Amino acid sequence: MDERDIYSAGGQPQDGQQPGGAQAPQYGQQYSGGQKPYVRKKRGWAGKAGLFLLGAAAGIALLLVAARIFPMRIGATQAGSYGGGSDYEDGSVVNKYSMTKLDVLEQYIREYYYAPEDVKQETLENGMYKGLMSSLGDPYTEYYTEDEYKTLTEDTTGIYKGIGAYIGLKDGTGVPEFTSIMPGTPAEEAGLQAGDLICEVNGVDTTSMSTSEVANMVKGEEGTTVEIKVMRDGEYITVTATRRTINVPTVDSKMLDDKIGYLSIAQFDDVTPAQFDENFEKLKKEGMTSLIIDLRNNPGGTVTAVTQIASELLPEGLVFYMEDKNGKREEYKCPGADFDLPLAVLVNEYSASASEILAGAIQDAKIGKLVGVTTYGKGIVQNLYPLEDGTALKITVADYYTRGGRNIHKVGIEPDVTVEFDSEAYDKDETDNQLEKAKEIVLGKE
């Protein structure tokens, strides 16, 4: 998405998994119009539908899944004396003390803040909600404004307006970065590259923003421009890209020499299973005798999409399972496929979330070998809770485990054959040394 929040954003096909989003997809994204006038209205806060999200790598692509009904507890106001501490007997931060203090803080802002034109009621209110969610210190748990949520839900359709890049968070730093650039898009035409750290968008510092916030700034109406400042190899580079409608081809394929089928999955969106089936059948009709699946730079996507695709490859059994804080386990299974071709799967440090589910299942089932470097390591699941006023919450609710019971969060999946990507060779004559090793493996020449 452009700006697919890998959970996606900056260019993920709509984290997203992330979700894609992204994605994000992975990835890039979001609404760029001005804010609507604030109108206070009576609101209902009970979320009606919960959607599972496997946000792509810190971001990135986001994963939206099965709808459910989730009751939401409304924190009761507790009595407490302002100025003398707070009363948290019921565990709620919404109490007389906190509400009174918020009122005082708002008065100070309105009285003394030097730029009164920036003091907008809607902005302050959204800041409260975002601050509450970010206080957990979890980059995947966040509050979405109405516009941000609309963009998020649009991202998994595979069509959005942006620049065609996936956004994630740099491992270890939390700084947003472009994790993948879609070919033939404004992002590629502007010279952006995977690994570029996103420092500013239209002059606004983005180094401490979430992927969805950055994606929201990068996306916008078709024909408008966005100025992006990135850091690459220690140097600042500023580019300008013109947004346009991005139709995200999440699956691509071709027949290599020796009847080796090559199938690349950029993101697990709603449209991905159908695209996978189309390309898979095409390769089979062309006489494919072995298969390479490329999951490099794939930030994740929806649980539904990855489970459907896994069911085309895996023997009967688990695809993966989740466990919540109470130990409740939910399993995702497949009926068993008749796939029996030699298989290799390409992975790298940007293969995250849903792509790790597929890679881990293939490795655990011992039906193929992983080639490349250790994956990102996002082994937690988010649930998306839409609220009745059009906003939404995304909350990390569970750990997920691979088919073989591995928790890969912050660890990643180690490939069967480790091959560091040779960028110099690729720049010289487009030799992909990781792909060449995968060819050797499926041909039995390893």
C-alpha positions as CSV (number, residue, x, y, z in Angstrom):
1,M,0.0,0.0,0.0
2,D,1.3,3.0,-0.3
3,E,1.4,3.8,2.6
4,R,0.3,0.5,3.6
5,D,0.7,0.3,7.2
6,I,2.7,-2.8,7.4
7,Y,0.7,-2.5,9.3
8,S,1.5,-1.1,6.2
9,A,1.5,2.5,5.1
10,G,4.2,4.4,3.5
11,G,3.4,2.3,0.8
12,Q,2.1,-1.0,1.8
13,P,-0.6,-2.4,-0.2
14,Q,-2.8,-1.2,2.3
15,D,0.4,-4.5,8.4
16,G,-0.5,-4.4,7.0
17,Q,-0.8,-6.6,7.8
18,Q,-1.0,-4.6,8.5
19,P,-3.3,-5.6,7.9
20,G,-1.6,-5.0,6.2
21,G,-2.3,-2.9,5.1
22,A,-0.3,-2.2,4.1
23,Q,-0.7,-3.1,4.3
24,A,1.6,-2.7,5.1
25,P,1.7,-3.4,3.2
26,Q,2.6,-3.1,3.9
27,Y,4.1,-0.6,2.3
28,G,2.3,3.3,2.4
29,Q,-1.2,5.0,2.9
30,Q,-3.9,7.3,4.3
31,Y,-6.4,10.2,4.1
32,S,-4.8,13.5,3.2
33,G,-7.7,15.9,3.2
34,G,-8.2,18.6,5.8
35,Q,-10.0,17.8,9.1
36,K,-13.7,18.1,9.2
37,P,-15.2,20.7,11.5
38,Y,-15.6,19.3,14.9
39,V,-19.2,18.6,15.9
40,R,-19.8,17.2,19.3
41,K,-22.4,14.5,19.1
42,K,-23.8,11.8,21.3
43,R,-21.7,8.7,20.8
44,G,-22.1,5.0,21.3
45,W,-18.8,3.3,22.3
46,A,-19.6,-0.4,22.1
47,G,-17.6,-2.0,19.3
48,K,-19.8,-4.2,17.1
49,A,-17.2,-6.2,15.1
50,G,-13.7,-7.4,15.9
51,L,-11.3,-8.1,13.1
52,F,-8.1,-10.0,13.7
53,L,-5.0,-8.2,12.6
54,L,-1.6,-9.6,12.0
55,G,0.1,-6.3,11.4
56,A,2.9,-6.6,9.3
57,A,6.3,-5.9,10.6
58,A,5.9,-3.0,12.9
59,G,3.6,-1.7,10.7
60,I,3.1,-3.1,8.1
61,A,0.9,-4.5,6.5
62,L,-2.0,-5.2,8.6
63,L,-4.1,-8.3,8.7
64,L,-7.8,-8.2,8.9
65,V,-9.7,-11.3,9.7
66,A,-12.9,-12.9,10.9
67,A,-15.7,-10.7,12.3
68,R,-17.0,-11.3,15.8
69,I,-19.0,-9.7,18.5
70,F,-16.9,-8.2,21.3
71,P,-18.6,-6.4,24.2
72,M,-16.6,-3.4,25.5
73,R,-16.4,-2.4,29.1
74,I,-16.9,1.3,29.7
75,G,-14.7,2.6,32.5
76,A,-16.7,3.9,35.4
77,T,-16.0,7.3,36.8
78,Q,-14.4,6.9,40.3
79,A,-14.7,9.4,43.0
80,G,-11.3,11.0,43.9
81,S,-10.0,14.3,45.2
82,Y,-8.1,16.4,42.7
83,G,-4.7,17.5,43.9
84,G,-4.3,14.7,46.4
85,G,-3.8,11.7,44.2
86,S,-6.3,9.4,42.4
87,D,-8.6,6.6,43.3
88,Y,-8.0,3.5,41.1
89,E,-10.0,1.0,43.1
90,D,-11.7,-0.4,40.0
91,G,-8.6,-0.1,37.9
92,S,-10.0,2.7,35.7
93,V,-8.1,5.8,34.8
94,V,-11.4,7.4,33.9
95,N,-12.2,9.0,37.3
96,K,-13.0,12.3,38.9
97,Y,-9.4,13.1,39.5
98,S,-8.2,12.4,35.9
99,M,-11.2,14.2,34.3
100,T,-10.6,17.3,36.5
101,K,-6.9,17.2,35.7
102,L,-7.6,17.0,32.0
103,D,-9.8,20.0,32.3
104,V,-7.0,21.9,33.9
105,L,-4.5,20.8,31.3
106,E,-6.8,22.0,28.5
107,Q,-7.3,25.3,30.2
108,Y,-3.5,25.8,30.3
109,I,-3.2,25.0,26.6
110,R,-5.9,27.4,25.6
111,E,-4.6,30.1,27.8
112,Y,-0.8,29.9,27.1
113,Y,0.0,27.8,24.0
114,Y,1.7,30.2,21.6
115,A,0.0,29.0,18.4
116,P,-3.8,29.2,19.1
117,E,-4.7,28.4,15.5
118,D,-3.3,24.8,16.2
119,V,-5.5,24.3,19.3
120,K,-8.4,22.4,17.8
121,Q,-10.9,20.5,19.9
122,E,-10.9,17.5,17.6
123,T,-7.1,17.3,17.5
124,L,-6.9,17.5,21.3
125,E,-9.5,14.9,21.8
126,N,-7.8,12.5,19.3
127,G,-4.6,13.1,21.1
128,M,-6.0,11.9,24.4
129,Y,-7.2,8.7,22.8
130,K,-4.0,8.1,20.9
131,G,-1.9,8.8,24.1
132,L,-3.8,6.3,26.1
133,M,-3.2,3.5,23.6
134,S,0.5,4.5,23.0
135,S,1.1,4.5,26.8
136,L,1.2,0.7,26.6
137,G,4.5,0.9,24.7
138,D,3.2,-1.5,22.0
139,P,3.7,-0.2,18.5
140,Y,0.9,-2.4,17.2
141,T,-1.8,-1.1,19.7
142,E,-3.3,2.2,18.6
143,Y,-6.3,4.4,18.1
144,Y,-7.6,5.2,14.6
145,T,-9.5,8.4,13.8
146,E,-12.5,8.0,11.5
147,D,-10.4,8.9,8.4
148,E,-7.6,6.6,9.4
149,Y,-9.9,3.7,10.0
150,K,-11.6,4.2,6.6
151,T,-8.2,4.1,5.0
152,L,-7.2,1.0,6.9
153,T,-10.3,-0.9,5.8
154,E,-9.9,0.2,2.2
155,D,-6.3,-1.0,2.2
156,T,-7.0,-4.7,2.1
157,T,-9.1,-4.4,-1.1
158,G,-5.8,-4.0,-3.1
159,I,-6.8,-0.6,-4.5
160,Y,-5.8,2.8,-2.9
161,K,-4.5,6.2,-3.7
162,G,-0.9,6.8,-2.8
163,I,2.6,6.3,-4.0
164,G,3.0,2.5,-4.0
165,A,5.3,1.7,-1.0
166,Y,5.2,-0.4,2.1
167,I,5.9,1.1,5.5
168,G,7.2,-0.7,8.6
169,L,9.3,0.2,11.7
170,K,13.0,-0.2,11.7
171,D,13.9,-3.1,14.0
172,G,15.5,-1.9,17.2
173,T,14.8,1.8,16.6
174,G,11.1,2.1,16.0
175,V,11.8,4.6,13.2
176,P,9.4,4.3,10.2
177,E,11.0,3.0,7.0
178,F,10.0,1.9,3.5
179,T,10.2,-1.9,3.6
180,S,9.3,-2.5,0.0
181,I,8.7,-0.4,-3.2
182,M,6.1,-1.6,-5.8
183,P,7.5,-1.7,-9.3
184,G,6.1,1.0,-11.7
185,T,4.7,3.2,-9.0
186,P,5.3,6.8,-8.1
187,A,7.5,5.7,-5.2
188,E,9.8,3.8,-7.6
189,E,9.8,6.7,-10.1
190,A,10.8,9.2,-7.3
191,G,13.8,7.0,-6.5
192,L,12.7,5.7,-3.1
193,Q,14.2,2.4,-2.0
194,A,13.5,-0.4,0.5
195,G,15.4,0.4,3.7
196,D,15.0,4.2,3.4
197,L,14.3,5.6,6.9
198,I,11.4,8.1,6.7
199,C,12.4,11.3,8.5
200,E,9.9,13.9,7.3
201,V,6.7,14.0,5.2
202,N,5.8,17.5,3.8
203,G,8.2,19.0,6.4
204,V,6.7,17.2,9.4
205,D,9.0,15.1,11.5
206,T,7.9,11.4,11.3
207,T,10.7,9.7,13.2
208,S,8.5,9.0,16.3
209,M,5.2,8.3,14.5
210,S,3.4,5.0,14.1
211,T,3.2,3.4,10.6
212,S,-0.5,4.3,10.3
213,E,0.3,8.0,11.1
214,V,3.0,8.1,8.5
215,A,0.9,6.2,6.0
216,N,-1.9,8.7,6.5
217,M,0.4,11.5,5.6
218,V,1.9,9.8,2.5
219,K,-1.4,8.8,1.0
220,G,-3.7,11.4,-0.6
221,E,-5.8,12.4,-3.5
222,E,-4.7,11.4,-7.0
223,G,-2.6,14.0,-8.7
224,T,-1.4,15.7,-5.5
225,T,2.2,15.6,-4.5
226,V,4.0,14.6,-1.4
227,E,7.5,15.6,-0.3
228,I,9.4,12.9,1.6
229,K,12.8,13.2,3.3
230,V,14.6,9.9,3.9
231,M,17.9,8.8,5.3
232,R,19.9,6.4,3.2
233,D,23.4,5.2,4.0
234,G,23.8,8.0,6.5
235,E,22.7,10.8,4.1
236,Y,19.5,12.7,3.8
237,I,17.6,12.6,0.5
238,T,14.4,14.5,-0.3
239,V,12.1,13.4,-3.1
240,T,8.7,14.5,-4.4
241,A,6.2,11.9,-5.6
242,T,2.8,12.4,-7.3
243,R,0.1,10.3,-5.9
244,R,-2.1,8.2,-8.1
245,T,-4.5,5.2,-7.9
246,I,-2.5,2.1,-7.1
247,N,-3.9,-1.3,-8.2
248,V,-1.9,-3.7,-6.1
249,P,-0.8,-6.9,-7.9
250,T,0.0,-8.9,-4.8
251,V,1.0,-12.0,-6.7
252,D,3.4,-12.4,-9.7
253,S,4.8,-15.4,-11.4
254,K,7.0,-16.6,-14.3
255,M,8.5,-19.8,-15.5
256,L,12.3,-20.1,-15.0
257,D,14.7,-22.4,-16.7
258,D,14.4,-26.2,-16.1
259,K,10.6,-25.8,-15.6
260,I,11.0,-24.1,-12.2
261,G,7.9,-22.1,-11.3
262,Y,8.6,-18.8,-9.6
263,L,5.7,-17.2,-7.6
264,S,6.1,-14.0,-5.6
265,I,3.7,-12.8,-3.0
266,A,4.0,-9.2,-2.0
267,Q,1.2,-9.0,0.6
268,F,-1.7,-11.1,1.8
269,D,-4.7,-9.0,0.9
270,D,-8.3,-10.0,0.3
271,V,-7.5,-10.3,-3.4
272,T,-4.4,-12.4,-2.9
273,P,-5.8,-16.0,-2.7
274,A,-7.6,-15.5,-6.1
275,Q,-4.4,-14.1,-7.6
276,F,-2.4,-17.0,-6.1
277,D,-4.7,-19.6,-7.6
278,E,-4.6,-17.9,-11.0
279,N,-0.8,-17.8,-11.1
280,F,-0.4,-21.2,-9.6
281,E,-2.7,-22.9,-12.2
282,K,-0.9,-21.0,-15.0
283,L,2.4,-22.4,-13.9
284,K,1.0,-25.9,-13.6
285,K,-0.4,-25.7,-17.2
286,E,3.0,-24.6,-18.4
287,G,4.5,-27.8,-17.0
288,M,6.0,-26.6,-13.7
289,T,8.1,-29.4,-12.1
290,S,9.3,-27.5,-9.0
291,L,8.3,-24.2,-7.3
292,I,10.0,-21.3,-5.6
293,I,7.8,-19.0,-3.5
294,D,9.3,-15.5,-2.9
295,L,8.2,-14.0,0.5
296,R,11.0,-11.5,0.7
297,N,9.8,-8.0,1.8
298,N,6.3,-9.4,2.5
299,P,5.0,-7.6,5.6
300,G,2.0,-9.8,6.2
301,G,-1.7,-9.5,5.6
302,T,-4.9,-11.1,6.5
303,V,-5.2,-14.4,8.4
304,T,-7.9,-15.4,5.9
305,A,-5.7,-14.9,2.9
306,V,-2.6,-16.7,4.3
307,T,-4.7,-19.6,5.6
308,Q,-6.3,-20.1,2.2
309,I,-3.0,-20.1,0.4
310,A,-1.4,-22.4,2.9
311,S,-4.2,-24.8,2.3
312,E,-3.1,-25.1,-1.3
313,L,0.3,-26.4,-0.2
314,L,0.2,-28.1,3.2
315,P,-0.7,-31.6,4.2
316,E,-3.7,-31.9,6.5
317,G,-3.3,-30.3,9.9
318,L,-2.5,-26.9,11.5
319,V,-1.5,-23.8,9.6
320,F,-0.9,-22.0,12.9
321,Y,-2.7,-21.3,16.2
322,M,-3.1,-18.4,18.7
323,E,-3.2,-18.2,22.4
324,D,-4.7,-15.2,24.4
325,K,-3.7,-14.0,27.9
326,N,-6.0,-16.6,29.4
327,G,-4.4,-19.5,27.5
328,K,-7.4,-19.9,25.2
329,R,-6.3,-21.5,22.0
330,E,-7.7,-20.9,18.6
331,E,-6.5,-23.1,15.7
332,Y,-6.4,-22.5,12.0
333,K,-6.3,-25.7,10.0
334,C,-6.2,-26.9,6.4
335,P,-7.8,-30.1,4.9
336,G,-4.7,-31.2,3.1
337,A,-3.4,-30.5,-0.4
338,D,-2.0,-32.9,-3.0
339,F,1.0,-30.6,-3.6
340,D,4.2,-32.7,-3.9
341,L,6.7,-30.7,-6.0
342,P,10.2,-29.7,-4.8
343,L,9.7,-26.4,-3.0
344,A,11.9,-23.6,-1.8
345,V,10.7,-20.4,0.0
346,L,12.7,-17.1,-0.1
347,V,12.7,-15.0,3.0
348,N,14.5,-12.0,4.5
349,E,14.5,-9.7,7.4
350,Y,11.4,-7.9,6.1
351,S,9.3,-11.2,5.8
352,A,6.9,-10.6,8.7
353,S,3.7,-11.7,10.3
354,A,1.5,-13.6,7.9
355,S,4.4,-14.4,5.6
356,E,6.1,-15.9,8.7
357,I,3.0,-18.0,9.3
358,L,3.3,-19.5,5.8
359,A,7.0,-19.9,5.9
360,G,6.9,-21.5,9.3
361,A,4.2,-23.9,8.3
362,I,6.1,-25.1,5.3
363,Q,9.2,-25.5,7.3
364,D,7.5,-27.4,10.1
365,A,5.6,-29.6,7.7
366,K,9.0,-30.4,6.0
367,I,7.6,-29.9,2.5
368,G,10.1,-27.3,1.5
369,K,13.2,-25.4,2.5
370,L,13.5,-21.8,3.5
371,V,16.4,-19.8,1.8
372,G,17.7,-16.4,2.8
373,V,18.1,-14.7,6.2
374,T,16.2,-14.8,9.5
375,T,12.7,-13.3,9.2
376,Y,11.4,-10.2,11.0
377,G,9.9,-11.9,14.1
378,K,6.3,-10.7,14.6
379,G,4.5,-13.4,16.4
380,I,1.6,-11.5,18.0
381,V,-1.9,-10.9,16.8
382,Q,-4.0,-7.7,16.9
383,N,-7.8,-7.4,17.0
384,L,-9.5,-4.5,15.4
385,Y,-12.5,-3.0,17.3
386,P,-14.6,-0.6,15.3
387,L,-16.5,1.9,17.5
388,E,-19.9,3.3,16.7
389,D,-18.6,6.8,15.9
390,G,-16.6,5.5,13.0
391,T,-13.2,5.4,14.9
392,A,-11.5,2.2,15.9
393,L,-9.0,0.6,18.2
394,K,-6.3,-2.0,17.3
395,I,-5.1,-4.0,20.3
396,T,-2.6,-6.8,20.6
397,V,-4.6,-9.7,22.0
398,A,-2.6,-12.9,21.5
399,D,0.6,-14.7,20.6
400,Y,0.6,-16.9,17.6
401,Y,2.5,-20.1,17.1
402,T,3.7,-21.9,14.0
403,R,2.3,-25.2,12.8
404,G,5.0,-26.9,14.9
405,G,4.3,-24.8,18.1
406,R,7.1,-22.2,17.8
407,N,6.7,-18.7,19.2
408,I,8.7,-16.6,16.8
409,H,8.0,-13.1,18.2
410,K,11.2,-11.0,18.3
411,V,13.1,-14.1,17.2
412,G,12.0,-14.7,13.7
413,I,12.4,-17.9,11.7
414,E,15.9,-19.1,10.8
415,P,16.1,-20.4,7.2
416,D,17.2,-23.9,6.4
417,V,19.9,-22.4,4.1
418,T,21.3,-19.0,5.1
419,V,22.3,-16.8,2.2
420,E,23.0,-13.1,2.6
421,F,21.7,-11.0,-0.3
422,D,24.6,-9.8,-2.6
423,S,23.4,-6.3,-3.5
424,E,26.6,-5.5,-5.4
425,A,26.0,-8.5,-7.7
426,Y,22.4,-7.5,-8.2
427,D,23.3,-3.9,-9.0
428,K,25.9,-5.1,-11.5
429,D,23.9,-7.4,-13.6
430,E,20.7,-8.2,-11.6
431,T,22.1,-11.5,-10.3
432,D,19.9,-12.6,-7.4
433,N,22.2,-15.0,-5.4
434,Q,19.4,-16.0,-3.0
435,L,17.2,-17.0,-6.0
436,E,20.1,-18.9,-7.6
437,K,20.6,-20.9,-4.4
438,A,16.8,-21.7,-4.3
439,K,17.1,-23.0,-7.9
440,E,19.9,-25.3,-6.9
441,I,17.8,-26.7,-4.0
442,V,14.7,-27.5,-6.0
443,L,16.8,-29.1,-8.7
444,G,18.6,-31.2,-6.1
445,K,22.0,-29.6,-6.8
446,E,22.5,-28.1,-3.3
